[in-house]
Amino acid sequence: MSEAPAAPRTASADRAREEGIGLLVQPPRPRAGWRVLPARVLAMCAVELQKLRHDRTELYTRAVQPALWLLIFGQTFTRIKAIPTQGIPYVDYLAPGIIAQSAMFIAIFYGIQIIWERDAGILNKLLVTPTPRSALITGKAFAAGVKSLIQAVVVIVIAALLGVALTWNPLKLLGVAAVVVLGSAFFSCLSMTIAGVVLSRDRLMGFGQAITMPLFFGSNALYPVSVMPGWLQAVSKVNPLSYQVDALRGLLLGTPDHLALDFAVLLVAAALGIAAASSLLGRLAR
């Protein structure tokens, strides 16, 4: 039995293929290697931020503490004039430190979320995907940075209402955003690294509470490094929060700063934090 002759290709089919319609039935080409990591980092970041859209309660409750710092602590110590602040009102000096503090407090407990994802079985599902572990951690770290950035906007608005002389230069405000995101990325990775070591939410809460206040008081957020005892000055020099506060003061208030050093320290700290958290992610999922 002879085979039926193949149907001739119509002119419309040829024209559709030339116009690219045939691509709809072809498998997509895999992305080049250098495109995979940024795309998956953005995807993970978007997933994290979707949670914020469904529940904004955390942002409102987290705004209470920095408001109290500025309204009570800042206003009181402005009247006392007991802390040397380079000739600027103490509430102005304090505002960048409170921005950094509120961002750190959001990020430092970020490991609790990844432990919850492990207990819910979500983490194991993420780890069997082709997404690199570094992309998972980086996405979560920068999602924490965006959350902290929203918190920073709230603190800046409160500070402006209190009469703090902040800059409104768009380029400097972009620098402020970069500083907040980098600092939060480091502290969230620090939290996820601790989560990979302690493996439980209760232990992580204990470690988080044990290190947040030393990090805060061991920085230049509340007072200049020059008034600290020698041993605390040494702690401040290795504390990433000090470099974050220094950069924020320089950008927002125009005080003497070391922006190149500050950004370099924050970039290195964030990169090391991502590397450490990524290496322990598999241990957390076991």
C-alpha positions in Angstrom: 0.0 0.0 0.0 1.5 3.3 -1.0 1.8 6.1 1.5 -0.4 9.1 1.2 1.5 12.1 -0.2 2.4 14.8 2.4 0.2 17.8 2.3 2.0 20.8 0.8 2.9 23.6 3.1 0.7 26.6 2.7 1.9 30.1 2.2 0.2 31.2 5.4 2.2 28.5 7.4 5.4 29.7 5.9 4.5 33.3 6.7 3.6 32.4 10.3 7.0 30.7 10.8 8.8 33.7 9.3 7.0 36.0 11.8 8.0 33.9 14.8 4.7 32.3 15.5 6.2 28.8 15.2 8.3 29.6 18.3 5.1 29.1 20.4 5.4 25.3 19.9 9.1 25.0 20.3 10.8 24.4 23.7 12.3 27.6 25.1 16.0 27.9 24.9 17.8 27.7 28.2 19.2 30.9 29.5 23.0 31.5 29.4 24.8 30.7 32.7 25.4 34.4 33.5 21.7 35.1 33.3 20.5 32.3 35.6 21.6 33.7 39.0 20.2 37.3 38.7 16.8 36.0 37.3 16.4 33.5 40.1 17.5 36.0 42.7 14.8 38.4 41.5 12.2 35.6 41.5 13.0 34.6 45.1 12.9 38.2 46.1 9.5 38.7 44.5 8.2 35.5 46.3 9.3 36.9 49.6 7.7 40.3 49.0 4.4 38.7 48.1 4.1 37.6 51.7 4.4 41.3 52.8 1.6 42.3 50.5 -0.8 39.9 52.2 0.2 40.9 55.8 1.5 44.4 56.5 1.1 44.2 60.2 4.8 43.7 60.8 5.6 47.0 59.2 3.1 48.9 61.4 4.2 47.3 64.6 7.9 47.7 63.8 7.5 51.4 63.3 6.5 51.9 67.0 10.0 51.3 68.4 12.0 53.7 66.2 9.3 56.4 66.8 9.7 56.0 70.5 13.5 56.3 70.2 13.2 59.5 68.3 10.4 61.0 70.3 11.6 60.2 73.8 15.3 59.3 73.7 16.2 61.8 71.0 14.2 64.7 72.3 15.4 64.2 75.9 19.1 63.9 75.1 18.8 66.9 72.8 17.8 68.9 75.9 20.5 67.4 78.1 23.4 68.0 75.7 25.5 65.4 77.4 26.8 63.7 74.2 29.2 65.5 71.8 27.5 65.4 68.4 29.8 67.5 66.2 27.6 70.6 66.7 24.3 69.2 65.4 21.2 68.5 67.6 21.2 65.1 69.1 17.9 64.1 67.5 19.5 64.8 64.1 22.6 62.8 65.1 20.4 59.9 66.3 18.1 59.6 63.3 20.5 57.7 61.0 21.4 55.4 63.8 17.7 54.6 64.4 17.3 53.9 60.7 20.1 51.4 60.8 18.8 49.9 64.1 15.3 49.4 62.8 16.6 47.8 59.6 18.9 45.5 61.7 16.0 44.4 64.0 13.9 43.4 61.0 16.8 41.4 59.4 18.3 39.8 62.4 15.4 37.4 63.0 15.0 36.5 59.3 16.4 33.0 60.1 13.1 32.2 61.9 11.3 32.3 58.6 13.7 29.9 56.9 13.3 27.5 59.9 9.5 27.7 59.5 9.9 26.9 55.8 11.9 23.9 56.7 9.3 22.7 59.1 6.6 23.2 56.6 8.5 21.3 53.9 8.9 24.3 51.6 12.7 24.5 51.9 13.2 20.9 50.7 11.0 21.7 47.7 13.1 24.7 46.9 16.4 22.8 47.2 15.4 20.2 44.6 14.9 22.9 42.0 17.8 23.9 39.7 18.0 27.2 41.6 21.5 27.6 43.2 21.5 27.8 46.9 23.3 31.2 46.7 20.3 32.5 44.7 17.9 31.3 47.3 19.8 33.0 50.1 20.5 36.2 48.0 16.8 36.5 47.1 15.8 36.2 50.8 18.6 38.7 51.8 17.5 41.3 49.4 13.9 40.8 50.3 14.9 41.6 53.8 16.6 44.7 52.5 13.4 45.9 50.7 11.4 45.3 53.9 14.0 47.3 55.8 13.9 50.0 53.2 10.2 50.5 53.8 10.9 50.8 57.5 13.6 53.3 56.8 11.1 55.5 54.8 8.9 55.5 57.9 11.7 56.6 60.2 12.8 59.3 57.7 9.2 60.7 57.6 9.0 60.7 61.4 12.4 62.5 61.6 11.3 65.1 59.1 8.2 65.8 61.1 10.4 66.3 64.2 12.4 68.9 62.2 15.5 66.9 61.6 17.6 68.6 58.9 17.9 65.7 56.4 19.0 66.0 52.8 16.5 65.5 50.0 19.1 65.1 47.3 17.8 62.2 45.1 21.3 60.8 44.5 22.1 60.8 48.2 18.7 59.2 48.9 19.6 56.4 46.4 22.8 56.0 48.3 20.8 55.7 51.6 18.7 53.0 50.0 21.8 51.1 48.9 23.3 51.3 52.4 20.1 50.1 54.0 19.7 47.2 51.6 23.3 46.1 52.0 23.3 46.3 55.8 20.0 44.4 56.0 21.3 41.7 53.6 24.3 41.1 55.9 22.2 40.9 59.0 19.6 38.6 57.5 22.4 36.3 56.2 23.9 36.4 59.7 20.5 35.2 61.0 20.2 32.5 58.4 23.8 31.4 59.2 22.9 31.1 62.9 19.7 29.2 61.9 21.9 26.7 60.0 24.0 26.1 63.2 21.3 26.0 65.9 18.5 24.4 63.7 15.6 25.5 66.0 13.5 28.6 66.3 13.8 28.8 70.1 17.6 28.7 70.0 17.7 31.2 67.2 15.4 33.6 69.2 17.9 33.3 72.1 20.9 34.0 69.9 19.2 36.9 68.1 18.3 38.6 71.4 21.8 38.0 72.7 23.5 39.7 69.8 21.2 42.5 68.7 21.7 44.9 71.7 25.5 44.3 71.8 25.6 45.1 68.0 23.5 48.2 68.6 25.3 49.6 71.6 28.7 48.5 70.2 28.2 50.8 67.3 28.2 54.6 66.7 24.4 54.7 66.5 23.9 56.4 69.8 27.2 58.2 70.5 30.5 58.9 68.7 33.2 56.3 68.8 35.5 58.8 70.5 33.6 58.7 73.8 33.7 54.9 74.0 36.2 53.0 76.1 39.1 51.5 74.2 37.8 47.9 74.2 34.4 49.1 72.8 36.1 51.2 70.2 37.8 48.0 69.0 34.4 46.3 68.8 32.9 49.2 66.9 35.7 48.9 64.2 34.7 45.3 63.4 30.9 46.0 63.7 29.3 46.4 60.2 26.5 48.4 61.8 29.0 51.2 62.6 29.9 51.5 58.9 26.3 51.5 58.0 25.5 54.3 60.4 28.6 56.3 59.3 27.4 56.1 55.7 23.9 57.1 56.6 25.0 60.1 58.6 27.3 61.3 55.8 24.5 60.9 53.2 21.6 62.3 55.2 23.3 65.0 57.4 26.5 65.8 55.4 28.8 65.0 58.4 32.3 63.9 57.7 32.3 60.3 56.5 34.3 57.6 54.7 31.8 56.5 52.1 34.2 54.4 50.0 35.3 52.4 53.1 31.7 52.1 54.4 30.4 50.7 51.1 33.4 48.4 50.7 32.9 46.9 54.2 29.1 46.5 53.7 29.6 44.8 50.3 32.2 42.4 51.6 30.1 41.7 54.7 27.0 40.9 52.6 29.0 38.7 50.2 30.6 36.7 53.1 27.1 36.5 54.8 25.6 35.0 51.6 28.5 32.5 51.2 28.2 31.4 54.9 24.4 31.1 54.8 24.5 29.2 51.5 27.0 26.7 52.8 24.8 25.9 55.8 21.5 25.7 53.9 21.8 22.0 53.2 22.5 21.2 56.9 19.3 23.2 57.8 17.2 21.1 55.4 18.3 17.7 56.7 
